[in-house]
Amino acid sequence: MRFDIMLAHLILLLPVAVLSYQKLHDLQGGLVVGLILLVLYVLGLSQLLRTPEKVGRLTLSSVVIGCAGAVATYLLSVHWGYGPFVASGIVGIFAARFLTLEHSIIAYAAAFVGMSSALTVPEVWMIALAGAIIGVIYDYTSDCFKGIGGKLGTLAASAVLVVLFLF
Amino acid sequence: MDWAFLAFLLAVCAAAGFLTLYLRQRFGLSNVEASAWVTLGAGLLFPPFFAQGILLAAAATCVSYAGMSSDNWVPTQLRMLPISLVCGIIVYGGQALLPGVGGRLGTFAAFAVLVCVGLRRVVFIVQGLRMNSQETANS
């Protein structure tokens, strides 16, 4: 497998690696079920990795839309008190109605970033940065995990984890 | 463990999965719009009216993300149902995982979809082994 494709996959596997680590350190039950699910996940993943893939190219519009979608959701959710579900729903519906299909997908992925809690990600600029990262890694991983529901959320979690790691 | 609540949560997940796929297939909504409507509905319906409404809304939202899968992976309601239930189990069991991190529900959803892909592989492997043993017995 080429290095760039491997990197794109690693970006997508980062959140699962973190939550597996957390689960293995949380020995209060559910561990067996968690391990069974993890084995099945790896089996499913191995089927996915067999499909030939390439990495996408970065575009500036993705970065801008990612940034805007994440900040809009965060402001709606935290500052205006709508909560994460209503906020991301509103952003998703607006994105689907007024943007192209590809751009609406990026905006919705960025909305997941904006669903972060204010306790975990307290600053708007961190959300904006994570939204910009979403724009970059969405383009980069556009051909990986194709058609798998939850891929956008996985990208969002990767972006937020990167920002939390850096700051 | 509150089994009655877990059963209710799984029922909510099944309904959310059905609704997401129905909105896409019946009304031709895009993946994003179908999921966004379900998420918005869950956010308006559950938190104000249920004691554990946030968890129910999270579960329904997680399932709506899984329902964004392409028709190659989730072509029918029958294939959506186990994914919805696995999503519910993961959201219920993973309440302490990635707390406050945006995208955690999407990560759970992708995890659930891949778990079901893995489960199908196991079923195919077991079926293949049984057919081989039957052919050997017949010959």
Boltz contact constraints between the chains, C-beta under 6 A:
constraints:
  - contact:
      token1: [A, 15]
      token2: [B, 107]
      max_distance: 6.0
  - contact:
      token1: [A, 19]
      token2: [B, 97]
      max_distance: 6.0
  - contact:
      token1: [A, 19]
      token2: [B, 98]
      max_distance: 6.0
  - contact:
      token1: [A, 22]
      token2: [B, 97]
      max_distance: 6.0
  - contact:
      token1: [A, 30]
      token2: [B, 93]
      max_distance: 6.0
  - contact:
      token1: [A, 37]
      token2: [B, 115]
      max_distance: 6.0
  - contact:
      token1: [A, 40]
      token2: [B, 115]
      max_distance: 6.0
  - contact:
      token1: [A, 40]
      token2: [B, 118]
      max_distance: 6.0
  - contact:
      token1: [A, 40]
      token2: [B, 119]
      max_distance: 6.0
  - contact:
      token1: [A, 41]
      token2: [B, 111]
      max_distance: 6.0
  - contact:
      token1: [A, 41]
      token2: [B, 114]
      max_distance: 6.0
  - contact:
      token1: [A, 41]
      token2: [B, 115]
      max_distance: 6.0
  - contact:
      token1: [A, 43]
      token2: [B, 118]
      max_distance: 6.0
  - contact:
      token1: [A, 43]
      token2: [B, 121]
      max_distance: 6.0
  - contact:
      token1: [A, 44]
      token2: [B, 114]
      max_distance: 6.0
  - contact:
      token1: [A, 44]
      token2: [B, 117]
      max_distance: 6.0
  - contact:
      token1: [A, 44]
      token2: [B, 118]
      max_distance: 6.0
  - contact:
      token1: [A, 45]
      token2: [B, 114]
      max_distance: 6.0
  - contact:
      token1: [A, 47]
      token2: [B, 117]
      max_distance: 6.0
  - contact:
      token1: [A, 83]
      token2: [B, 43]
      max_distance: 6.0
  - contact:
      token1: [A, 85]
      token2: [B, 39]
      max_distance: 6.0
  - contact:
      token1: [A, 85]
      token2: [B, 42]
      max_distance: 6.0
  - contact:
      token1: [A, 85]
      token2: [B, 43]
      max_distance: 6.0
  - contact:
      token1: [A, 85]
      token2: [B, 57]
      max_distance: 6.0
  - contact:
      token1: [A, 85]
      token2: [B, 61]
      max_distance: 6.0
  - contact:
      token1: [A, 86]
      token2: [B, 40]
      max_distance: 6.0
  - contact:
      token1: [A, 86]
      token2: [B, 43]
      max_distance: 6.0
  - contact:
      token1: [A, 88]
      token2: [B, 39]
      max_distance: 6.0
  - contact:
      token1: [A, 89]
      token2: [B, 36]
      max_distance: 6.0
  - contact:
      token1: [A, 89]
      token2: [B, 39]
      max_distance: 6.0
  - contact:
      token1: [A, 89]
      token2: [B, 40]
      max_distance: 6.0
  - contact:
      token1: [A, 89]
      token2: [B, 43]
      max_distance: 6.0
  - contact:
      token1: [A, 92]
      token2: [B, 32]
      max_distance: 6.0
  - contact:
      token1: [A, 92]
      token2: [B, 36]
      max_distance: 6.0
  - contact:
      token1: [A, 93]
      token2: [B, 36]
      max_distance: 6.0
  - contact:
      token1: [A, 96]
      token2: [B, 30]
      max_distance: 6.0
  - contact:
      token1: [A, 96]
      token2: [B, 32]
      max_distance: 6.0
  - contact:
      token1: [A, 96]
      token2: [B, 33]
      max_distance: 6.0
  - contact:
      token1: [A, 104]
      token2: [B, 32]
      max_distance: 6.0
  - contact:
      token1: [A, 105]
      token2: [B, 32]
      max_distance: 6.0
  - contact:
      token1: [A, 108]
      token2: [B, 32]
      max_distance: 6.0
  - contact:
      token1: [A, 112]
      token2: [B, 102]
      max_distance: 6.0
  - contact:
      token1: [A, 112]
      token2: [B, 103]
      max_distance: 6.0
  - contact:
      token1: [A, 112]
      token2: [B, 106]
      max_distance: 6.0
  - contact:
      token1: [A, 113]
      token2: [B, 102]
      max_distance: 6.0
  - contact:
      token1: [A, 115]
      token2: [B, 102]
      max_distance: 6.0
  - contact:
      token1: [A, 116]
      token2: [B, 102]
      max_distance: 6.0
  - contact:
      token1: [A, 117]
      token2: [B, 100]
      max_distance: 6.0
  - contact:
      token1: [A, 119]
      token2: [B, 100]
      max_distance: 6.0
  - contact:
      token1: [A, 120]
      token2: [B, 100]
      max_distance: 6.0
  - contact:
      token1: [A, 120]
      token2: [B, 101]
      max_distance: 6.0
  - contact:
      token1: [A, 147]
      token2: [B, 69]
      max_distance: 6.0
  - contact:
      token1: [A, 147]
      token2: [B, 70]
      max_distance: 6.0
  - contact:
      token1: [A, 147]
      token2: [B, 72]
      max_distance: 6.0
  - contact:
      token1: [A, 147]
      token2: [B, 73]
      max_distance: 6.0
  - contact:
      token1: [A, 148]
      token2: [B, 69]
      max_distance: 6.0
  - contact:
      token1: [A, 148]
      token2: [B, 110]
      max_distance: 6.0
  - contact:
      token1: [A, 148]
      token2: [B, 113]
      max_distance: 6.0
  - contact:
      token1: [A, 149]
      token2: [B, 65]
      max_distance: 6.0
  - contact:
      token1: [A, 149]
      token2: [B, 66]
      max_distance: 6.0
  - contact:
      token1: [A, 149]
      token2: [B, 67]
      max_distance: 6.0
  - contact:
      token1: [A, 149]
      token2: [B, 68]
      max_distance: 6.0
  - contact:
      token1: [A, 149]
      token2: [B, 69]
      max_distance: 6.0
  - contact:
      token1: [A, 149]
      token2: [B, 109]
      max_distance: 6.0
  - contact:
      token1: [A, 149]
      token2: [B, 113]
      max_distance: 6.0
  - contact:
      token1: [A, 150]
      token2: [B, 65]
      max_distance: 6.0
  - contact:
      token1: [A, 150]
      token2: [B, 66]
      max_distance: 6.0
  - contact:
      token1: [A, 150]
      token2: [B, 106]
      max_distance: 6.0
  - contact:
      token1: [A, 150]
      token2: [B, 109]
      max_distance: 6.0
  - contact:
      token1: [A, 150]
      token2: [B, 110]
      max_distance: 6.0
  - contact:
      token1: [A, 150]
      token2: [B, 113]
      max_distance: 6.0
  - contact:
      token1: [A, 151]
      token2: [B, 110]
      max_distance: 6.0
  - contact:
      token1: [A, 152]
      token2: [B, 106]
      max_distance: 6.0
  - contact:
      token1: [A, 153]
      token2: [B, 65]
      max_distance: 6.0
  - contact:
      token1: [A, 153]
      token2: [B, 103]
      max_distance: 6.0
  - contact:
      token1: [A, 153]
      token2: [B, 105]
      max_distance: 6.0
  - contact:
      token1: [A, 153]
      token2: [B, 106]
      max_distance: 6.0
  - contact:
      token1: [A, 153]
      token2: [B, 107]
      max_distance: 6.0
  - contact:
      token1: [A, 154]
      token2: [B, 106]
      max_distance: 6.0
  - contact:
      token1: [A, 154]
      token2: [B, 107]
      max_distance: 6.0
  - contact:
      token1: [A, 154]
      token2: [B, 110]
      max_distance: 6.0
  - contact:
      token1: [A, 156]
      token2: [B, 102]
      max_distance: 6.0
  - contact:
      token1: [A, 156]
      token2: [B, 103]
      max_distance: 6.0
  - contact:
      token1: [A, 156]
      token2: [B, 106]
      max_distance: 6.0
  - contact:
      token1: [A, 157]
      token2: [B, 101]
      max_distance: 6.0
  - contact:
      token1: [A, 157]
      token2: [B, 103]
      max_distance: 6.0
  - contact:
      token1: [A, 157]
      token2: [B, 104]
      max_distance: 6.0
  - contact:
      token1: [A, 157]
      token2: [B, 107]
      max_distance: 6.0
  - contact:
      token1: [A, 160]
      token2: [B, 101]
      max_distance: 6.0
  - contact:
      token1: [A, 160]
      token2: [B, 102]
      max_distance: 6.0
  - contact:
      token1: [A, 160]
      token2: [B, 103]
      max_distance: 6.0
